[in-house]
C-alpha cells in the first residue's frame, strides 16, 4: 500500500477546520431531526385510530379544516409547540446540544492541534539544547504533522548535525594547528636563542635555518587563510576559458627538477580542444598540490599520469600514480584538514596536511568536486570534476 505524502500546512489546517465545522453542523441538525421525528412518531402512534386518520388527512390538506388541525396539534403536542419564544422546546434543545457538543469540539480541536504543538515542542526543546552547545541534537519527527513542519524539522536536524561536524572539525583543527605551528616556532626560537647565547655563530647558514622555519609558518598561515575564505564563500575566482591539459603541462614544467631528482615520470594526456571555465591561478594551485602529493608520497622512480577528458556535464582531470596508495578506510578522510595517512603518507614525508583540503575548497568554489579512489592495479587516483558553465565572464567573491 502506497503511503500518502504529508499534507501542506494550509491544507492540514483547512481540512481539519472544515471537517470539524461540517461534522458539528451535521451532528446538531441530525440530533434535532431525530428528536423531531421520534416525537412525532411517538405522539401519532398513541393517538386514537379515528383521530390519527383524521390528523393524517388534515396534515396532507390542512386548509380543508385549519381550526381542527391546530386543535389536534395543540392537544397532542401542546400549545407551546409553535411558540417562537426562546423558551420553546426547539430552542431549549439547541442550547442543550451546544453545551453537549462544545466539549466534543474542544476535545477534537485539541486532538487535531496536538501534532502541530508536539512538533513545535520537540523543535523548541532541541533548539534549547543546541543553543547550550549540545550540537548534533535531533528533534523527534511527528509523522502526523504538516509537511512544511516536517521539512523544517528535518532541515533543523540536518543543521544540528552539520554544526556538530563543524564543532568537531574546529576543535580538531585548533589542536592540529597548535601542533603544526609549535614545531617550526619552537625550532626558530631555539635557533635564535642559540645565536643570542653564542651557542651558534651568526652565520648565513644559521640564519637560513631560522628563515626556513618562518617561511613554513608563513605558508601554513596563508593556507589557513585561503581555507577560511573558502569556508566563508569569499574565495575570489577570476574565471576564464582555459585548456586544462595546457595548464597541467605548465605546472609539470615547474616541478620537473624535483621529478627528475626523484626519478618520477610525469605524463599529461589531454585533447588539445578540451576547454573548461576556471580560474587558472587557483586551478593551477590544485594541480600543484596533487603533483607535489604524488612526488612526496609516490613510489621512487614511479609514474604519474594526468588525464584530462570531457565527461557528461563538464570535464574531468585525473591524477593517477603507482605509489603505495592509502588504506580504504582513509579515503573518506583524505580531504580533511591536517589529515595524513598512517603508513606511506605519514608525517615524516613532509607537508602541512592542508594541501588536499585546499584542493577540495578550490574545486568546490568552482562548483565542482574532487574525489579519491584506489585503482585495481594499485596506486592512488585523484579526480577533479569541473562542471560546464555559461560562456559569460564570471567572477566569484
C-alpha positions in Angstrom: 0.0 0.0 0.0 1.4 3.3 -1.1 1.9 5.8 1.8 0.4 9.2 1.1 2.7 12.2 1.5 2.3 14.6 4.4 -0.2 17.4 3.8 0.8 21.0 3.4 0.2 23.3 6.4 -2.6 25.2 4.7 -4.4 22.0 3.6 -3.7 20.4 7.0 -5.4 23.3 8.8 -8.3 23.7 6.3 -9.1 20.0 6.2 -9.4 19.8 9.9 -11.3 23.1 10.4 -13.8 22.3 7.6 -14.2 18.7 8.8 -14.9 19.8 12.3 -17.4 22.5 11.2 -19.2 20.2 8.9 -19.4 17.4 11.4 -20.7 19.8 14.1 -23.5 21.2 11.8 -24.5 17.7 10.7 -24.5 16.5 14.3 -26.7 19.4 15.5 -29.1 19.1 12.5 -29.2 15.3 12.8 -30.0 15.3 16.5 -32.7 18.0 16.0 -34.2 16.0 13.2 -34.1 12.7 15.2 -35.7 14.4 18.2 -38.5 15.8 16.0 -39.1 12.5 14.1 -39.2 10.4 17.3 -41.5 12.8 19.0 -43.9 12.8 16.0 -43.9 9.0 15.7 -44.5 8.7 19.4 -47.4 11.1 19.5 -49.0 9.9 16.3 -48.6 6.2 17.4 -50.5 6.9 20.7 -53.4 8.8 19.0 -56.8 7.1 18.9 -57.3 5.4 15.5 -60.1 7.8 14.4 -58.0 10.9 15.4 -54.9 9.5 13.8 -56.7 9.0 10.5 -58.3 12.5 10.7 -54.9 14.1 11.5 -53.1 12.4 8.7 -55.8 13.6 6.3 -55.6 17.1 7.6 -51.8 17.1 7.6 -52.0 16.4 3.9 -54.6 19.1 3.3 -54.6 21.5 6.4 -56.6 24.2 4.6 -59.6 21.9 4.5 -60.2 22.4 8.2 -57.4 24.6 9.7 -59.0 25.1 13.1 -59.4 21.4 13.6 -55.8 20.8 12.5 -54.5 23.3 15.1 -56.8 21.9 17.7 -55.3 18.4 17.3 -51.7 19.8 17.3 -52.4 21.8 20.5 -54.0 18.9 22.2 -51.3 16.3 21.4 -48.1 18.4 21.0 -49.1 21.2 23.4 -50.0 24.8 22.9 -46.3 25.9 23.2 -45.3 23.6 20.3 -45.4 26.5 17.8 -44.3 29.2 20.3 -41.4 31.1 18.7 -40.0 32.4 22.0 -36.6 31.5 23.4 -38.3 29.2 25.9 -39.7 27.0 23.2 -38.7 23.3 23.2 -36.6 23.6 19.9 -34.6 26.5 21.2 -34.0 24.7 24.5 -32.9 21.6 22.5 -30.4 23.8 20.6 -29.0 25.2 23.8 -28.6 21.7 25.3 -26.9 20.5 22.1 -24.5 23.4 22.3 -23.5 22.5 25.8 -23.1 18.9 24.8 -21.2 19.4 21.6 -18.9 22.2 22.8 -16.7 19.8 24.9 -16.5 17.4 21.9 -15.5 20.3 19.6 -12.8 21.4 22.1 -11.5 17.9 22.5 -11.4 17.4 18.7 -9.6 20.7 18.2 -7.0 19.9 20.8 -6.6 16.4 19.3 -6.1 17.9 15.8 -3.7 20.6 17.1 -1.6 18.1 19.1 0.7 17.0 16.2 1.4 20.7 15.4 2.0 21.6 19.0 4.0 18.5 19.7 6.3 19.0 16.7 6.9 22.7 17.8 7.6 21.5 21.3 10.2 19.0 20.1 11.8 21.7 18.0 11.9 24.1 20.9 13.5 21.7 23.3 16.1 20.7 20.7 16.8 24.3 19.9 17.4 24.9 23.6 19.9 22.0 23.7 21.7 23.3 20.6 21.8 26.8 22.0 23.5 25.3 25.1 26.2 23.8 22.8 24.8 20.3 22.5 25.3 20.2 18.7 24.0 17.1 17.0 20.8 17.0 19.0 17.8 16.0 16.8 14.1 16.8 17.2 11.7 13.9 17.1 9.6 13.8 13.9 5.8 13.7 14.5 4.6 11.8 11.4 1.0 13.3 11.5 2.4 16.9 11.5 2.1 19.1 8.3 4.5 18.7 5.5 6.2 22.1 5.9 6.8 21.5 9.6 8.2 18.0 8.9 10.6 19.5 6.3 11.5 22.2 8.8 12.2 19.7 11.5 14.3 17.6 9.0 16.3 20.6 7.9 16.8 21.7 11.6 18.1 18.2 12.4 20.5 18.4 9.4 21.7 21.8 10.6 22.3 20.5 14.1 24.3 17.6 12.7 26.3 19.9 10.5 27.0 22.2 13.5 28.2 19.1 15.4 30.5 18.2 12.4 31.8 21.8 12.2 32.4 21.8 16.0 34.4 18.6 15.9 36.4 19.8 12.9 37.0 23.2 14.6 38.3 21.5 17.8 40.4 19.1 15.9 41.7 21.9 13.7 42.7 24.0 16.7 44.6 21.1 18.2 46.3 20.3 14.9 47.0 24.0 14.2 48.7 24.4 17.6 50.8 21.4 16.9 51.7 22.4 13.4 52.7 26.0 14.4 54.6 24.8 17.6 57.2 22.8 15.7 58.6 25.5 13.4 58.1 28.1 16.1 60.0 26.1 18.7 62.8 25.4 16.1 63.1 29.0 15.2 63.1 30.2 18.8 65.6 27.6 19.8 67.9 28.5 16.9 67.6 32.3 17.7 68.2 31.7 21.4 71.3 29.7 20.5 72.5 32.6 18.3 71.8 35.1 21.1 73.6 32.9 23.7 76.6 32.4 21.4 76.0 28.7 21.0 75.8 29.2 17.3 77.7 31.7 15.2 75.5 34.3 13.3 76.4 32.8 10.0 74.2 32.8 6.9 73.6 29.1 7.3 72.2 29.5 10.8 70.0 32.4 9.7 68.8 30.4 6.7 67.6 27.7 9.1 65.6 30.2 11.1 64.2 31.7 7.9 63.2 28.2 6.7 61.0 27.7 9.8 59.5 31.2 9.4 58.7 30.5 5.8 57.0 27.3 6.8 54.8 29.2 9.3 54.0 31.8 6.8 52.9 29.2 4.2 50.8 27.5 6.8 49.1 30.8 7.7 48.5 31.6 4.0 46.9 28.1 3.5 44.6 28.6 6.6 43.6 32.0 5.3 42.6 30.5 1.9 40.6 27.8 3.7 38.9 30.4 5.8 37.9 32.5 2.7 36.6 29.3 1.1 34.5 28.4 4.1 33.0 31.9 4.2 32.2 31.8 0.5 34.7 34.7 -0.1 37.3 32.9 -2.2 37.6 35.1 -5.3 37.8 33.4 -8.7 38.8 35.0 -12.0 37.2 32.6 -14.4 38.4 32.2 -18.0 38.0 29.6 -20.7 41.2 27.5 -20.5 42.7 24.2 -21.7 43.2 22.1 -18.5 45.8 20.0 -20.4 48.0 23.0 -21.1 47.7 24.2 -17.5 48.7 20.8 -16.3 51.7 20.8 -18.6 52.7 24.2 -17.3 52.6 23.0 -13.7 54.5 19.9 -14.6 57.3 22.0 -16.1 57.6 23.9 -12.8 58.3 20.7 -10.8 60.3 18.9 -13.4 63.6 19.3 -11.5 62.1 17.6 -8.4 60.5 14.9 -10.6 63.9 14.2 -12.3 65.6 14.1 -8.9 63.2 11.5 -7.7 63.1 9.6 -11.0 59.4 10.1 -11.4 58.0 10.2 -14.9 55.0 12.6 -15.3 52.9 12.4 -18.5 49.9 14.5 -19.5 47.2 13.2 -21.8 44.6 15.7 -22.9 42.7 16.7 -26.0 44.1 19.9 -27.5 40.5 21.1 -28.0 39.3 20.4 -24.4 38.3 23.5 -22.6 36.7 24.4 -19.2 35.9 27.6 -17.4 38.1 28.1 -14.4 40.4 30.4 -12.5 43.8 29.4 -14.0 45.7 30.5 -10.9 43.5 28.7 -8.4 43.1 25.6 -10.5 46.9 25.7 -11.0 47.2 25.6 -7.2 45.1 22.4 -7.2 47.3 20.8 -9.9 50.4 21.7 -8.0 49.1 20.2 -4.8 48.2 16.9 -6.5 51.5 16.8 -8.4 53.5 17.5 -5.2 51.4 15.0 -3.4 52.4 12.3 -5.9 56.1 13.4 -5.7 56.1 13.3 -1.9 54.2 10.0 -1.4 54.6 8.2 -4.7 56.9 5.3 -5.5 60.5 6.2 -6.1 61.2 6.2 -9.9 57.4 5.8 -10.3 54.9 7.3 -12.7 52.2 9.9 -12.6 49.6 10.1 -15.3 47.5 13.3 -15.7 44.5 12.6 -17.9 42.1 15.4 -18.9 38.9 14.5 -20.8 35.4 15.6 -21.4 32.7 13.9 -19.4 28.9 14.4 -19.3 28.2 17.8 -17.7 31.8 19.0 -17.6 35.4 17.9 -17.7 37.5 15.6 -15.6 41.2 15.8 -14.7 42.6 12.6 -13.2 45.9 12.3 -11.4 46.9 8.6 -11.1 50.2 7.5 -9.5 51.6 4.0 -9.0 52.7 4.5 -5.4 51.7 2.6 -2.3 48.3 4.3 -2.1 46.3 4.5 1.1 44.1 2.2 3.1 40.4 2.1 2.0 39.4 3.4 5.4 41.5 6.6 4.9 39.8 7.6 1.6 36.8 9.5 3.3 39.3 11.4 5.5 41.8 12.4 2.9 40.5 15.9 2.3 40.0 16.8 5.9 42.4 19.4 7.4 45.7 18.3 8.9 45.0 14.7 7.9 47.8 12.4 6.9 47.9 8.7 6.2 49.3 6.3 8.9 51.6 4.4 6.6 53.2 5.7 3.4 51.7 9.1 3.6 53.0 9.8 7.0 54.2 13.0 8.8 57.8 12.3 8.2 57.2 12.7 4.4 56.5 16.5 4.9 53.6 18.7 4.2 51.2 20.6 6.4 48.3 18.2 5.9 46.3 21.1 4.3 47.1 20.5 0.6 44.1 18.3 -0.2 41.8 20.4 1.9 42.8 23.4 -0.2 42.3 21.5 -3.4 38.8 20.5 -2.3 38.0 24.1 -1.3 39.1 25.5 -4.7 37.2 22.8 -6.6 34.0 23.4 -4.6 34.4 27.2 -5.2 34.3 26.4 -8.9 31.1 24.4 -8.4 33.0 21.2 -8.9 34.4 18.4 -6.8 37.4 16.2 -6.1 37.4 12.6 -5.2 39.8 9.8 -4.5 39.8 6.1 -5.3 42.1 3.1 -5.3 42.6 1.6 -8.8 42.7 -2.2 -9.1 46.2 -2.1 -10.4 47.4 -0.2 -7.3 48.4 3.4 -6.6 46.0 6.3 -5.9 43.7 8.2 -8.3 42.5 11.7 -7.5 39.9 13.0 -10.0 38.8 16.6 -10.4 35.4 17.4 -11.9 34.6 20.9 -13.2 31.0 21.5 -14.5 30.1 23.2 -17.7 29.2 26.9 -17.1 28.0 29.7 -19.4 30.5 31.5 -21.6 29.7 34.9 -19.9 32.5 36.4 -17.9 32.1 35.5 -14.2 33.7 36.5 -11.0 33.1 34.9 -7.6 33.7 36.6 -4.3 
